Amino acid sequence: MTEWSGPLTVRPARVDDAKEIARIYNQGVQDRAATFENAYVTPEERYLWLAARPEKYPVLVAEVKHTLMGWAALNPYSPRRSFDGIAELSIFIERSLRGHGVAQELIKAMQNAAREKGFYKLVGRIIAENEPARKICQLTGWKEAGVYEKHGRLGNKWHDLVLVEYLIPENMK
């Protein structure tokens, strides 16, 4: 599924999206490019995750004609109240659609959602070798803020982690 017809729409996730959200996340675990996690999630786990999410931390999905193509979530950055205005972005795209603009649309939609929720900064973490993700961040206004060296292992190899951030100046007043 590398091509699609019809408009790409981004909408809030529903609990009935749990199966597809889990499937796409598990592709990310299997492909070893977007997460250091090595455990798969079940649709039931994603259902509970969606059902328990506070409204402040949305999950958005991208779809065409009711087919899920990717998803993004805002997550708490820190339990400390002094960082309440910062959220961490997670994003996973259907393997066959990576590089086709789905991530860019989800990021833009999530930036708008974060603005509406009052966040002043979004942060993310990217495995350094994931050049496509780094490029998408650059195209959508994110900055690389630093690197954690040898931060996680995939198999027997250590990988660096690039820290990225997106400021929302209108929420910094």
Phi, psi and omega in degrees: 000076179257352177233155175214157176241144183103164183285143173278125177243145176245131182215163175297142178290151175241160180299333178284000172272356188304319183298314181288324176298316178297317181299314181292319176300316181295329172298318178298320177295313182296321185281346172060034179240342187243349183207150174274352179300147176233008179252135176280157175250155178262159174303325179295319177297318179290327176299311180295322177300314179293316183295330185266358185290134173293149181301332182296337184243084185288159168239128178245148175237150173252134181214157171229123179048048176068016175254120181289131183246345179174171179209158178219149181222143167264136182231155177301138177278321184205150175285349180286131182299332181295346179250020181301336182274006180243137175231153177257134180265133170241141180213136179223134184240139174313128188310315185286352182250002178297137181087010182244015174095356182294314181298318181300317180293319178295319180297314179300316179296321180288326174299317177294319178297318180296320177300313181295328180279354177091009177290144177256349179207141169246144177233159177207167179227132184230131173300128191307325181285352181278072182301320179300319179294321178296321179294317179297320177300315179300316182294335183255016172091010178276156176242145171280125186254347181167180181222131167268119181278142177047053189274334181203162181248141169238110188067233181260006185250133175278144181229146174278159180235124179270130177265130179236154179216153178225119180268145177242085190303325182295341178263008180261003183280000000 
